[in-house]
Amino acid sequence: MSYPVRSARQRIQAEHAAVVEGVDRVATRIAEPWDTARTTDRNAVVDGLHEGLEMAGVLEYLPRVLVDVVEAIGYELRAQPVAAPPYVVVTSRGPLLRATIDPGRLIIRFNAFEVVRDHDPRRPPAYRRQDGVRVHVSLE
């Protein structure tokens, strides 16, 4: 693990725990009505996350998280991020933040769901709620 990656993760844990908790609450609300531990309805997950994060005010806050993390690890953004692609994307796993900095592409994932693929390629993937939210940071 590189220094910027470790520092970025530590910054999120120290300064943005409320964002992680907000993603967790929204994801829990999405999964509550499921009659099993998973769903194959990707749109329900993605659209539900997007709408829930927007209603909770988390979506509009995510660009600030990206700016703060980039500054905390000692780099500058080339442009001011917004709560839309390419900086903020809501995926079937959870929100994803992206920024290009001098060493490469910084990716921050707030994984609230796991994608479960079947051995039969004809069956659609399923989406299972994880226990909590896992923050994954990488520099590519």
Disulfide bonds with the S-S distance in Angstrom:
none
